[in-house]
Amino acid sequence: MASTGWRALSWVDMCAINGTTKKDPEIVGRMNAVTAHRGPEGSRILELPGVTFGFNRLAVIDLDERSMQPLMSASGRYTIVCNGELYNYRELKGDLDGYPFKTEGDTEVILAGLERFGIAFLGRLNGMFDFALWDAHEHELVLVRDPAGVKPLYYAMHGGELFFSTEMRALIEAGVPRTVDQESLGHYLRFMYVPKERTMFAAIKKVLPGHALSYKNKTIIHRPYHSSFVTDILHSYADAVAAVRSRVSDAIERQLVSDRPVGVYLSGGIDSSVVVSQAVRVHPNINTYSIGFELEESEDSQKFNADANLARETAKYFSTKHHDFRLRSTDVAELFPKMIAALDAPIGNATTLAQFYLAEQTKPTATVVLSGEGGDELFGGYERYRLAHLAAWARVPRALSRFLPGRLRYLGFSGVERYLQLMAVKDSVLQPMYRTALPDSRSLFEEDFSEAGEIVDQLMRVDERNWLVDEALLRADLMSMAASVEQRVPFLDLEVRALAHALPRSYKVTGRNTKRILKDAFRDVLPGIVLNQPKRGWFSPGAKWLRRPEFVALTREVFSDGYTEASALFNLDAVRAYESAHRARTAYHYTELWATLVFLAWARRHRCTV
């Protein structure tokens, strides 16, 4: 039921936030219903003059029923619905003497800080969050997203009113048009995700990380806000190593706080192993989780299970309570539609399916998990960073680079052109499948490459702002929350992030090493089997699955004429020819086939129009 003037005690929890400037609790109730998986422990609607708020709650700290949102400030000026957590709220509360706090949680700290310090207080928030704030004095709605972009937040104008939600499906449920943005589809086919503020729906946009969107007098204004977190001057590499050890360890310890069972996703790589190494200091025998794949030996079983096998050995080293799950190829076709149902936005990465399965298996023993996302982008973990540095050092000319093998031939390119050559599916592959001209993607990344810095700094920056936010973090959020599991990312703690941004390239990437400083900071606690392993991306055997008999039947259905209205955007004869060639092993078309398969299944699920 709708209510007015209602006040509750609250802690910020993982949840869904929904709302509109329209006076319509029935619509917001429907938005709450389709996002209930994010907050299965309670739902609330609050109607105020100028806004209707909706909230679904997954409580992980302060389980008292009184902690439901929305929450109103003491003066009555501000009302908030918030998704996420603040990790420094106790320190912030110390600067707010005199405020009549009625809760012990962090949501009220946001309200108190805004009342005392205004919008500048946003820069002092350290956490993963998005929230909607109603200012009754200014008759203004403000939508805020955390600087690292850990949590998604979407908005749309519809019928002269603003709608917002943690998930796009709620906006569609509210009546926002389902029309596919064909330019975004072109970008998606190139990169396997939709970058920047665009989404796959023409009417829906993202609130960008580190931005506050203001809506007042029917006008939208986007304002970036600046994080106040900085790092001390580091006089030597040894000082920097000590600072990395301290800040990363502190961030992990902060993010282990939970009144629900907590665990760690362990891949066996440097980042997740660092998290486990510090987690066991707080929680001995902590639960750890990894996933591998049941494959035939002819399907490169060892290749696809190298990380899971390494995780098992790492778990033994740290004496954790390890859960080693294996996804059977025979179950993939049955699992695929469930994954599609959990996807709020299409992501053309087969790892999504494994992540969904892992979250489902994790839920019985953990409601909160920590993971290593962000470590590669902040500390220089990808091999392409090292190769780019070598190419710049050797000054490989573009004319000669074309004679190098594989993707090394693109090291002679510069800036956006190099990024597209390294990260995008080639137009010559995509265009036969796609009925309209592919969009120019260069403009999406030009600003990222226009800023000062070496090529390695530019590549790390563009990855952190784009792939990390709109692919890796979105994938982690959607798949974990589909199982009502909260996934935390301590490497994206804003104190860690500020330190990483202040470090010179030479501390992270050299001609012989990647992630140099992170390895040195934790060298004494990590097992040698982890430190000496080559860098491997976490990937799934999607190319193998596409050839499985169970999956071929699903693929043929999705690639059939008239499967969904969006099928008309594709040359399905070419798509089917690619599928046949891939299945027969006469050509390799995994990347473009999987992306198309996911999009079409997603478009049918959401009844998209063109």
Secondary structure, DSSP 8 states (H G I E B T S, - for coil): ---SS-------BEEEEEEESSS-HHHHHHHHHHTGGG-BT-EEEEEETTEEEEEEEE-SS---GGG-S-EE-TTSSEEEEEEEEESSHHHHHTT-TT-----SSSHHHHHHHHHHHGGGGGGG--EEEEEEEEETTTTEEEEEE-TT--S--EEEEETTEEEEESSHHHHHHTT---BB-HHHHHHHHHHSS--TT--SBTTEEE--TTEEEEEETTEEEEEE-----------SHHHHHHHHHHHHHHHHHHHT--SS-EEEE--SSHHHHHHHHHHHHHSTT-EEEEEEEE--GGGTHHHHHHHHHHHHHHHHHHT-EEEEEEEEHHHHHHHHHHHHHH-SS----THHHHHHHHHHHHTTT-SEEE--TTHHHHHT--HHHHHHHHHHHHT--HHHHTTSSGGGGGGGS-HHHHHHHHHS--HHHHTTTBSS-----HHHHHHHHHSSS-HHHHHHHHIIIIIIIIIIIHHHHHHHHHTT-EEE-GGG-HHHHHHHHHS-HHHH--SS-SSHHHHHHTTTTS-HHHHTS--------HHHHTTSHHHHHHHHHHTSTTSSGGGGGB-HHHHHHHHHHHHTTSS--HHHHHHHHHHHHHHHHTT-B-
